[in-house]
C-alpha cells in the first residue's frame, strides 16, 4: 500500500468513526502526515478537548493519552501502542524509588 493510499484509507476510517488523530512532535514523519494535529503533549490534549471527535487516537506515550482522557470524559481515547513509555518518566520513578 502506498503512503498516499494509506492516508486516503485513514481519512475514510476517521470520517466513518468520527475520529481524530493526534501525533506528538517526536513521532515519525509518516505518522505526522496521517495526523490531524501535531504538537506537544499539552497542546495535543487541549486540542482533544475542543474537537468534536468521538474517538481520539493519541500517537504518543501513555500519560499523554491519560491527560486527553481526563479532558474528554465520555469519549474513547486510544493509544496505538499501550507499551509506549517515556524514558524521563521511567528514570524519574526509578530515581524516586531509590531515595
Backbone bond lengths (Angstrom), bond angles and torsions (degrees), N, CA, C in turn:
res aa  C-N    CA-C-N  psi(-1)  N-CA   C-N-CA  omega(-1)  CA-C   N-CA-C  phi
1 X - - - 1.452 - - 1.528 108.09 -
2 X 1.313 116.37 132.22 1.458 120.37 -179.96 1.530 109.99 -76.37
3 X 1.305 114.60 162.65 1.462 120.82 178.71 1.534 110.52 -58.68
4 X 1.323 115.75 -44.36 1.463 120.54 -178.53 1.525 111.90 -64.96
5 X 1.340 116.94 -41.81 1.467 118.87 -179.71 1.526 110.96 -69.22
6 X 1.312 116.82 -32.14 1.466 119.78 176.06 1.525 110.64 -66.27
7 X 1.320 117.27 -42.33 1.470 121.42 178.21 1.533 109.51 -62.29
8 X 1.326 117.42 -42.11 1.466 120.89 178.08 1.528 111.35 -62.66
9 X 1.316 116.73 -43.36 1.466 120.93 179.26 1.531 110.47 -63.14
10 X 1.323 116.25 -43.16 1.466 119.87 177.39 1.525 111.46 -61.91
11 X 1.312 116.92 -39.00 1.472 120.74 179.20 1.525 110.60 -62.15
12 X 1.321 116.89 -42.81 1.469 120.16 178.01 1.524 110.97 -64.40
13 X 1.331 117.02 -44.30 1.466 120.47 179.82 1.527 111.60 -63.98
14 X 1.332 116.57 -40.28 1.470 120.07 178.48 1.523 110.21 -61.12
15 X 1.310 117.12 -42.60 1.468 120.64 179.83 1.525 110.96 -65.86
16 X 1.316 117.04 -43.55 1.466 120.93 -179.77 1.525 112.12 -62.74
17 X 1.303 116.10 -38.44 1.474 120.57 -174.28 1.514 113.87 -101.23
18 X 1.320 116.26 5.17 1.471 121.71 -177.76 1.523 110.03 51.51
19 X 1.312 113.95 55.82 1.468 121.21 -174.17 1.522 111.18 -114.87
20 X 1.311 114.72 160.20 1.456 123.13 174.89 1.531 106.54 -133.36
21 X 1.325 115.81 145.70 1.461 120.96 177.29 1.519 108.70 -112.66
22 X 1.320 115.22 124.57 1.463 122.54 177.67 1.523 107.82 -113.02
23 X 1.328 117.81 131.24 1.466 121.30 -178.98 1.518 110.47 -126.70
24 X 1.308 115.41 132.45 1.461 120.94 177.62 1.522 110.06 -70.73
25 X 1.320 116.07 154.12 1.464 122.74 -179.44 1.526 113.74 -52.28
26 X 1.318 117.60 -32.55 1.460 119.36 -175.33 1.530 113.75 -84.14
27 X 1.311 117.85 -2.20 1.466 119.97 178.36 1.527 110.77 -66.93
28 X 1.323 115.74 155.38 1.456 121.22 179.05 1.531 109.85 -61.01
29 X 1.327 117.11 152.81 1.470 120.55 -177.97 1.529 113.65 -54.96
30 X 1.325 118.36 -38.24 1.463 119.17 -179.35 1.525 112.20 -67.48
31 X 1.316 117.99 -28.41 1.465 121.18 174.73 1.524 108.93 -72.77
32 X 1.311 116.92 -43.32 1.459 120.75 177.77 1.522 111.55 -62.21
33 X 1.333 117.11 -36.18 1.465 120.81 178.19 1.526 111.56 -61.06
34 X 1.325 116.90 -33.94 1.466 121.76 -177.81 1.522 112.10 -82.39
35 X 1.328 116.93 -14.67 1.459 121.29 -173.80 1.523 112.42 -79.96
36 X 1.327 113.80 150.53 1.461 120.15 172.62 1.520 110.52 -81.28
37 X 1.329 115.82 -31.14 1.463 121.75 -179.91 1.520 108.62 -140.97
38 X 1.333 116.07 140.15 1.461 123.62 176.70 1.515 106.95 -125.91
39 X 1.328 116.69 136.11 1.451 119.41 179.00 1.505 112.40 178.55
40 X 1.341 115.21 -163.80 1.463 119.87 177.76 1.528 109.29 -85.73
41 X 1.307 116.42 171.51 1.467 120.46 -172.04 1.525 112.81 -61.07
42 X 1.323 118.21 -44.45 1.457 120.09 -179.15 1.528 110.89 -67.80
43 X 1.319 117.00 -43.99 1.459 120.52 179.00 1.516 112.20 -60.99
44 X 1.322 116.75 -39.53 1.465 120.10 178.95 1.521 111.25 -68.23
45 X 1.311 117.61 -39.43 1.465 120.12 177.67 1.525 110.73 -65.13
46 X 1.316 116.23 -38.38 1.472 119.54 176.13 1.526 110.54 -65.30
47 X 1.327 116.37 -39.21 1.469 120.28 177.72 1.520 110.07 -63.80
48 X 1.320 116.82 -40.16 1.463 120.90 177.87 1.529 110.23 -59.09
49 X 1.324 116.61 -37.96 1.462 120.73 -177.15 1.531 112.57 -67.32
50 X 1.323 117.83 -28.93 1.469 119.23 -176.75 1.529 113.26 -98.76
51 X 1.311 117.20 -9.87 1.461 118.92 178.86 1.532 110.01 -75.33
52 X 1.312 115.67 154.98 1.464 120.90 177.98 1.528 111.70 -92.93
53 X 1.325 117.18 3.37 1.464 121.39 -177.39 1.527 111.31 -63.41
54 X 1.310 115.18 142.94 1.465 121.23 176.36 1.521 111.33 -84.75
55 X 1.336 115.88 -27.33 1.460 122.18 -179.93 1.513 108.60 -121.77
56 X 1.333 115.88 131.45 1.456 121.69 -179.68 1.522 107.72 -119.77
57 X 1.323 115.90 116.16 1.462 121.55 176.70 1.515 106.66 -97.86
58 X 1.322 116.33 111.26 1.459 122.34 -173.52 1.520 109.33 -104.28
59 X 1.329 115.91 105.25 1.462 121.64 -179.82 1.529 108.15 -88.08
60 X 1.308 114.63 86.29 1.461 122.88 -178.47 1.513 107.89 -168.78
61 X 1.314 116.60 -165.04 1.465 119.46 -179.72 1.524 110.49 -84.98
62 X 1.316 115.09 165.61 1.465 121.84 -171.18 1.521 114.29 -55.14
63 X 1.324 118.85 -43.72 1.466 119.35 -175.38 1.527 112.43 -68.03
64 X 1.337 116.60 -25.73 1.464 119.14 176.21 1.525 110.28 -65.75
65 X 1.315 115.55 -42.86 1.462 120.35 178.43 1.523 110.45 -67.03
66 X 1.321 117.82 -33.98 1.464 121.06 177.43 1.522 110.32 -61.96
67 X 1.326 116.81 -41.04 1.465 120.38 177.87 1.525 110.31 -63.53
68 X 1.320 116.53 -43.89 1.467 120.00 178.21 1.525 110.54 -61.34
69 X 1.330 117.11 -40.11 1.470 120.76 179.86 1.528 111.21 -63.55
70 X 1.314 117.20 -37.58 1.471 121.06 178.52 1.530 110.12 -65.69
71 X 1.341 115.76 -40.55 1.464 120.63 -178.65 1.528 113.17 -78.05
72 X 1.330 116.72 -12.00 1.469 121.40 -175.12 1.524 111.65 -128.51
73 X 1.319 118.13 60.65 1.465 119.13 -179.10 1.531 110.96 -60.40
74 X 1.299 115.78 141.51 1.454 120.77 178.35 1.517 114.43 85.99
75 X 1.328 116.87 -4.33 1.463 119.70 177.27 1.522 109.46 -110.23
76 X 1.306 115.25 154.12 1.462 120.64 -179.45 1.523 108.93 -88.11
77 X 1.335 116.15 123.95 1.464 121.70 177.06 1.524 107.45 -113.27
78 X 1.322 115.62 122.87 1.463 122.00 -177.25 1.521 110.45 -115.04
79 X 1.332 115.43 148.94 1.458 122.53 174.71 1.530 106.58 -122.13
80 X 1.333 117.93 124.82 1.464 119.39 -177.88 1.526 113.71 -57.07
81 X 1.326 117.18 -36.82 1.464 121.13 179.20 1.524 108.61 -130.12
82 X 1.337 117.42 98.51 1.466 119.52 -177.34 1.528 113.55 -65.04
83 X 1.324 117.30 -12.04 1.470 119.90 177.28 1.520 111.94 -85.55
84 X 1.327 116.59 -5.32 1.462 120.29 -178.47 1.523 108.71 -63.71
85 X 1.288 115.37 124.13 1.459 120.57 -178.88 1.511 110.65 -127.71
86 X 1.281 115.06 173.86 1.460 122.14 -179.05 1.527 107.98 -111.62
87 X 1.324 116.45 125.35 1.468 119.94 -179.48 1.514 111.91 -59.43
88 X 1.339 117.10 -38.55 1.463 119.87 -179.87 1.522 111.03 -65.28
89 X 1.316 116.96 -38.78 1.461 120.71 179.64 1.526 110.43 -66.09
90 X 1.339 116.57 -43.25 1.467 121.12 178.25 1.523 110.08 -64.01
91 X 1.332 116.39 -45.10 1.456 120.66 179.95 1.528 110.73 -61.68
92 X 1.335 116.58 -43.23 1.459 121.27 -179.41 1.532 110.60 -63.35
93 X 1.312 116.97 -42.46 1.474 120.19 179.38 1.517 110.05 -63.14
94 X 1.314 117.06 -41.94 1.478 120.19 178.81 1.522 111.31 -65.28
95 X 1.333 115.98 -42.46 1.462 120.44 -179.38 1.523 110.80 -63.79
96 X 1.332 116.38 -40.81 1.461 119.91 -179.94 1.515 112.40 -70.78
97 X 1.325 117.88 -32.74 1.463 119.90 -179.75 1.524 111.51 -76.48
98 X 1.331 117.15 -19.49 1.453 121.22 179.59 1.524 111.99 -80.12
99 X 1.305 116.96 -11.88 1.477 120.73 -177.22 1.484 112.35 -76.95
